[in-house]
């Protein structure tokens, strides 16, 4: 069984947006899957906007869990599916066709 972990790798900010400072506008993340001895990962990014009426957390007070909570669940789910495909290919490598000489010679 694969265990998935999402980590934030980078955040881009603008100095000021709608009166708030150091506003996160882009989050880069990595989804990693581990299944026994097999590990695979894929990166992603998501643009952010300030939601009207939402509370604002100063940049210095953000936690990784909070930022991960901002990410689109379907994007994370799709990333996990891609990582699972990578792991499945490691566990059972796909068979590729091979070029063979013609049976009637050259």
C-alpha positions as CSV (number, residue, x, y, z in Angstrom):
1,X,0.0,0.0,0.0
2,X,1.3,3.4,-1.0
3,X,1.6,6.2,1.6
4,X,1.4,9.7,0.1
5,X,2.8,12.9,1.5
6,X,2.4,16.4,0.2
7,X,5.0,19.0,1.0
8,X,5.3,22.7,0.1
9,X,8.6,23.3,-1.6
10,X,8.3,27.1,-2.4
11,X,5.9,30.0,-2.1
12,X,5.9,33.2,-4.2
13,X,4.5,36.4,-2.7
14,X,3.6,39.9,-3.8
15,X,4.6,42.7,-1.4
16,X,1.1,44.0,-1.2
17,X,-2.4,43.0,-2.3
18,X,-5.7,44.5,-1.2
19,X,-4.0,46.1,1.8
20,X,-2.3,42.9,3.0
21,X,1.5,42.4,2.9
22,X,3.6,39.4,1.7
23,X,0.6,37.8,0.1
24,X,1.1,34.2,-1.2
25,X,0.2,34.1,-4.9
26,X,1.8,30.8,-6.0
27,X,2.5,27.6,-4.1
28,X,4.8,24.9,-5.4
29,X,4.4,21.5,-3.9
30,X,5.6,17.9,-4.2
31,X,3.6,14.8,-3.8
32,X,5.6,11.7,-2.8
33,X,4.5,8.1,-2.6
34,X,6.3,5.3,-0.8
35,X,5.4,1.7,-1.2
36,X,7.9,-0.5,0.6
37,X,11.2,0.0,-1.2
38,X,9.7,2.0,-4.0
39,X,9.5,5.8,-3.9
40,X,8.2,8.3,-6.6
41,X,7.2,11.9,-6.6
42,X,5.8,14.6,-8.8
43,X,5.7,18.4,-8.4
44,X,2.9,20.8,-9.0
45,X,2.0,24.4,-8.5
46,X,-1.1,26.4,-7.8
47,X,-2.0,30.0,-8.2
48,X,-3.6,31.7,-5.2
49,X,-6.0,34.6,-4.8
50,X,-7.3,36.4,-1.7
51,X,-10.8,35.3,-1.0
52,X,-13.2,38.1,-0.1
53,X,-14.2,37.8,3.6
54,X,-11.6,35.2,4.4
55,X,-9.3,35.8,7.3
56,X,-5.7,36.7,6.4
57,X,-2.8,35.0,8.0
58,X,0.5,36.9,8.0
59,X,3.2,35.2,6.0
60,X,5.4,34.6,9.1
61,X,2.5,32.8,10.8
62,X,1.6,30.4,8.0
63,X,2.0,26.7,8.6
64,X,2.7,24.0,6.0
65,X,-0.6,22.3,7.0
66,X,-2.5,25.5,6.4
67,X,-1.0,26.1,3.0
68,X,-1.6,22.4,2.0
69,X,-5.2,23.0,3.0
70,X,-5.4,25.7,0.3
71,X,-4.4,23.3,-2.5
72,X,-7.1,21.9,-4.8
73,X,-7.9,18.4,-3.6
74,X,-8.5,17.2,-7.2
75,X,-5.0,18.4,-8.2
76,X,-3.5,16.5,-5.2
77,X,-5.6,13.4,-6.1
78,X,-4.4,13.5,-9.7
79,X,-0.8,13.9,-8.6
80,X,-1.2,10.9,-6.3
81,X,-2.5,8.8,-9.2
82,X,0.5,9.8,-11.3
83,X,2.9,8.8,-8.5
84,X,1.0,5.5,-8.0
85,X,1.5,4.9,-11.8
86,X,5.2,5.5,-11.4
87,X,5.4,3.1,-8.5
88,X,3.3,0.4,-10.3
89,X,5.8,0.7,-13.2
90,X,8.7,0.1,-10.8
91,X,7.1,-2.9,-9.2
92,X,6.0,-4.4,-12.5
93,X,8.0,-2.8,-15.4
94,X,6.0,-2.5,-18.6
95,X,7.1,-4.8,-21.4
96,X,8.2,-3.0,-24.5
97,X,8.1,-4.4,-28.0
98,X,11.5,-5.2,-29.5
99,X,12.7,-5.1,-33.0
100,X,13.7,-8.5,-34.3
101,X,15.4,-9.4,-37.6
102,X,13.1,-10.5,-40.3
103,X,12.8,-14.3,-40.3
104,X,13.6,-14.6,-44.0
105,X,17.1,-13.0,-43.6
106,X,18.6,-9.9,-45.1
